C-alpha cells in the first residue's frame, strides 16, 4: 500500500476533482493528487484499492464518491469495504440497505 505524507511541496488542495494535478480535499493528510488516486484505484492491487476506496467513502462528499468508484465496484467489494468505514459504516449500511429494500439494487 502506498501512503503519501504531506511535505512542503504538497500539491494545492482543491474541491476541483476534475484536475489531475490537485490534491483532493478529502485527502488532506497526503500529497496524493487526483491523478495519483485514479492511478492507484485503476492499477493497484486489491488491498490498495480497498484502502483508498474506503478513504473515499469515509471522507469524500457523497456526490464526489462516484467520481472515483462505481456503485457496482462498491457492491462487489462491500463485505471487505464496510469493515474499513469506521463511523461512516452506519451511513453507508443505511443507504445500501435502503436501496436494496426499495429494489434499486440486488
Steps between C-alpha positions, in 0.01 A plus 500: 500500500629843409438784743621846412568732790491877490810699426582861426449432130151353534265571208231758564191355665183554300132424459564486122519124459512524120865614512759223528771722649311613812470327835141398580356679803425165665865389490618789714771293670677383182670645194298271275348678201176419324705341222701293750181380666345401169815304406506320836135404464554382143842331525545411867445160653180416686634612839595839354162536332318413822709744707446799270137420425426482873670839541277641227185352656596630844621848411367620164166666446238256375488641145879493476522130588360407160769698318751236613312171544180349367212362702562164331859498631391598850235228508741235365740572787244606761587238763867601491428874478242535774739379771738785404246784525505576871214726606397547137399134478163581657424758231607273214314200647187715526524612136588161352240315710241760396586468131469122530166524686369733228612258229747745352794261535519121539 
